[in-house]
Amino acid sequence: MIHIEWPWMLLFLPLPWLLGRWLPPAQPHGVALFLPFADTVAAGSTPDTHHMSRPRKLLFALIWLLLVLAAIRPQWLGDPEAVSTTGRRLLLAVDVSGSMSTQDMAGNANRLQVVQKVAGDFIRRRHGDQVGLILFGTQPYLQAPLTTDLNTVGQFLDEAMIGVAGTQTAIGDAIGLAIKRLRDATNVSGRKGETVLILLTDGSNDAGAMPPDEAAKMAAAAGLRIYTIGVGSDQTDPFGMGGANDLDEDTLKLIAKTTGGEYFRATDVENLQQVYTRIDRLEPSDARQQWYRPRDEWFPWPLGLALLLSLPVVMWRRRWT
């Protein structure tokens, strides 16, 4: 379907004819440069002038028509397409401290690699939600702001590296950053929706300025619901690189209870997949369908053709002069 953005621009089509009919020719008010053949040209005695006058007028008329066609901005409207959208905002806070390098959940894969695979699949299922990503270690960092571009958020998660945010674990500061980002997003959009934080860690809070229990109270006051996930095998790592003894389950349970969320324990890949499936059910992505029609702009075609046809005008002008 063809759509015209500014049809009133068609009123300019007869403008050159009206100006030529009702306005007198411009009279020179002085000579800035002496040209010995200026009088001859002005008098119209150049041999090719009369011969080219009609084609020249037709060419200028065609160029003007193309310019007006470009100005009305013709568009091709495609078929309506459904777009899913919800008011839910969901942040993932993933621990990338040194202990996440422990290989105790799936063969030769370390904990972070397992999380990247399972959480990545979870992200790509959240159609219609705004999803963001926080990586935390000694300090928390916003890796991906809240966005509906789920593929980009998943890519940022896949590119996360152990130790990029430090080797310790600042759980309280990660929650504080999530509160700030969700508050900023609400102020920008002016809309309040479901706000959820999924915090995944394999350790205890041993860094940062904000205690986890205080951060949980602030999150509850801000309306942020937190689901906490403790990852790692039940067996202690014999090399001292992390294990069940490093996980502070009591703190994670307190955070979840304070904010109205839940705590989950994942000891292997299957457990972690079940956890994210459970969260999917608790926080369903009930997307409402909206419709939009893709638009294909056509104005570059008449505009480009007008530019192309202006080249003969320039060449003929040089010939006449």
N, C-alpha and C positions, 0 to 999 in steps of 0.2 A: 504494500500500500504506500502510495506517494503522499507525503505530508509537506506542506509549505509553511515554514516558520513565520515569515513576514510577508504575507500576500499584498499588503498595502504598498509595498515597494513597486508593484507593477504600475502604479500611478505615475512613476517617473519615466515610463516608456516614451510618451510624446514630448518630453521636455526639450530635447534638441530641436525638434521641428518647431515648437512654439517659440523658442528663443530666436531661431533663425528667421521666423516670419514676422515677429513683432518688435524685435530689437534692431536698432540701426547698426550697421557695421562699425567696428571700432576704428577711430581715426588716430593716426600717429600724431604725437605732440612734440616731436623733436627727433633728431637723428643723433644717436650716440656713436654710431660707427658708419663711416662712409663706404657705401657699396656702389660701385659704378653701374651694376645691373639692377639696383633696387627698384628704380622706376619701371623698368621693363617688366620685372616680376609682378610688381603691384598692379601694373596695367593689364596683366594677364596675357602678355604677348609671347610668353615662353611657348615654344612649339608644342610641347607635350601636354600643356595644361588642359586645353579643351579636350584633348583625346582621352586624358585620364580622369576627367572630372566625374563622369558618371560611375565608373568602377570605384573611384575613390569614395564617393558618397555611399555607395552600396556597402563597401567594406567597413566604413565608419558606422553605418547603421547596424551591421551585423555585430561588430565589436560592442556597441552600446547595448544591443539586445542580450548578448552573452553576459555582460557585466550586470545588467539588471537581473538576469536569471540567477547569477551567483549571489546577488544581494538578497533575493527572497529566500535563500537558504533551503533548497529542496532536500528532502530526506526520504529514505526508504525505511518504513517501519516494518520490522519483522513480526513473526507470530508471537503472541504473548507467551512468556515463560514464567514459571512459578519460582518464587524465591522464599525460602523458609527463614523465619526470623522469630526470636523470642526475646524476652527481657532479661534472661539469665546471664550473669557474668561469672566466669569460672577461671580461677587462677590456680596453676600448678606450681608448688614450691618443691624443688627437687634438690636433695642433698648431693653435693659434688665434693665432699671432703675426702681426705686421704683414705678413710676406711672403706669407701665405696669401691675400691680396687680389689676387695676380697673376692675370691672365686669360690663361692660356697652355695650358689643357687642353681647353676646350670652348667656343669662341665667346665670348659675352659673360659666361659664368659664371666666377667666380673659383675658385681651388683649393678653398677651404672648401666652396663650394656643390656642387662635384663630389663631394667626400668625403661630404657630408651625404646626397647621393642614393644613392651606391653603398654606403657603409657602413650607411646606414639599411636598405637592402634586406637586407644581410648580417645585421644584428641581428635582423630579423623572421623570418629563417630558422632561428634558433638555438633551436628548440622544445625545451624540457626543460632548457636550460642556465640558469645564473645569469649574467647579463650586467650589467656596470657600465660607467660612462663617466667618464674623466678628461679634463679640458681643461687644456692647459698652454701657457704662454707664458713670461714672466719667472718666474712661479710656477705650480705645478700646483694644480688644485682638483678635488675629487671632485664631479662634477656629478650623478651617479646612483650610489647604492650597488648592490652586487650584488643582483639581483632577477630573478625569473622574469617580471616584467611587462615584456615586450619592447616593447610599444607605448609605454610611458612613457619607456623609455630612448631609443627612436627619436625621440620628441617632444623630449626634452631635447637630443639631437644637432641636430635641425632648428632649435632656438632658439638655438644657439651663435652668438656674434658674434665677429668678428675684433677682437683687442685686448682682450677682456674679461679676460684673464689677464696682460696686459702685451704689449709689442711684441717682446721678445727670446725666446730658446728655451732652456729648462732641461730638457734631455733626462734628465740624471742624476737630478734631483729628481723628475721624473715617474715614473721607474722606482722610486725610493725610496718614493713615495706608494703605488704599486701593491703593493709588497712589504708595506707596513704594513697596507693594507686587506685583503689576502688573509690575512695573519696574524691580524688581528682576526676575520675571518669564520670562520677555522678554530677559534679559541678559543671563539667563541660557539656554533657548531654542534657542536663536538667531532668533526667528521668531516673527513677529508682526501680531496680529490678532485683531478682534473686541474686545474691552474691555468695559465692561458695569458694572456699580455699581447700585444696587437697595438698596436704603437707606430707612428704615422704622423706624419711631419714632412717639411718641405721645406727645412730649414736645418741648421745646425751648432750644437753646444752652446756658447752664449755667455753663459749666466747660470746662477744656482743655485750651491749649495754643494757638491754631490756630483758628482765626475767620472763620466762615463758608464761608463768601464771598471770603476771600483770598484763602481758600482751593478750592473753586469752580473754581477760576481763574487758579490755579495750575493744577487742574484736566483737564480743557479745554486745557491747553498747552500740557499736557501729552497725549491727545487724549482719555481721559476717559469720557464716556457719563454716566450721572447719572439720574436715575429715582427716584424721591422721593415720598414716600407714607406717608401721615398723617393719623393715626388711632385714633379712639376714637369716642364716641357718640357726637352728637351735643348738648346734654344736659349737663349742668355742674354737676359734681359729688357733691352731698350734703355733703359728708363726707370729701371733700377736698383732695381726693387721686388722683386727676387728672381729666381732662375733656377737653372740647373744648377750654376753656380759656387758657390752658397750651400750646396749639399747636401754633407754630409760622409759620403760613402758608406762610407769605410773604418771610421768609428766605428760606423755602423749594422750593417755586416757583422760587426764584432768583437762587438757586443752579441748578435747572433743566434747566432754560433758559440759564444760562451761559455755560453749558456743552452740550447743544443740546438735552437734555432729556425732560421729561414731569413730571408734578406734578399730583398726584392722591389723592383723599380724600376717605377714607373708614370708614364708620360709623357703619357697621355691617358685619356679615360673608358674606352675599351675595355681598355687595359692594367690599369687599376684594378679593373675588373670581373673580369678574369681572375685578378688577384691574390687577391681575396676568394673566388673560386670554388676556387682552389688551396688556400687555407687551410681552406675547408669540407671538402675532401678529406683534408687532413692532420689536421684535428681534427674528425672527423665527429660529428654530434650523434646518437649512438646512444641514443636515449631508450628507457628501459624503461617499459612501460605499467603504471600503477597504476589502481585503480578506486575511485570514490567515488559515493555516492548523494546527490543534492541533497535538502535537507530544507526543507519549508515548514511553519512554525509555525502551529498552529491555536488556541493558547490565547487569543490576544486576542479571538476571537469570543465564547466563553462568558463571558469576563471582562467584555467590554464590555456584553453583554446583561444580566449580573447588575447592573452599575452602572446600566443603564437601568431595570431593574425596581425598583431601590431607590428611585427617585423617587416612585412611588405610595405606598410605605411611609411616606416622610417626609410626604407630603401627608395621608394618612389619620391619621397620628399627630397632626398639628396639628388635624385635625377632632375627634378624640377628646378632645384636651386643651383 
